[in-house]
Amino acid sequence: MAAALFLDDDTIRRWHALFLEDGLEGLTRFESGGGASRLSTMQEAALKSWIGETLPRSTREVGAHIEREFGVVYESRSGLIALLHRLGLEYSKPETIGRKLNAEKQQAFIKAYENF
């Protein structure tokens, strides 16, 4: 059956088990676990507000806040990134700036930019 449908053997076995458990209803349900947010709309709004106020430095910090405030644990970093993306937020690692900056060169650049 798997070869005829170009599917993996495990997929066929899982479908068969679903059919034995719940009949045709078991095969027609869609419960992949993705798509629906684990947070309510109010929690998402509160999270977005908190991120805007605190500007956390890592997704680990965001995950810890979600667990502390809402009792929801995100096991993977990719899940957190998907949540942030769904909320219209984007995280990018900040670039480091060298400590030995030349103040004169900076002022010259600013002056040239302002004159531009």
Stockholm file with secondary structure:
# STOCKHOLM 1.0

chainA/1-116         MAAALFLDDDTIRRWHALFLEDGLEGLTRFESGGGASRLSTMQEAALKSWIGETLPRSTREVGAHIEREFGVVYESRSGLIALLHRLGLEYSKPETIGRKLNAEKQQAFIKAYENF
#=GR chainA/1-116 SS CHHHHTCCHHHHHHHHHHHHHHHHHHHHCCCCSCSSCSSCHHHHHHHHHHHHHHCCSSHHHHHHHHHHHHCCCCCCHHHHHHHHHHTTCCCCCCCCCCSCCCHHHHHHHHHHHHHC
#=GC SS_cons         CHHHHTCCHHHHHHHHHHHHHHHHHHHHCCCCSCSSCSSCHHHHHHHHHHHHHHCCSSHHHHHHHHHHHHCCCCCCHHHHHHHHHHTTCCCCCCCCCCSCCCHHHHHHHHHHHHHC
//
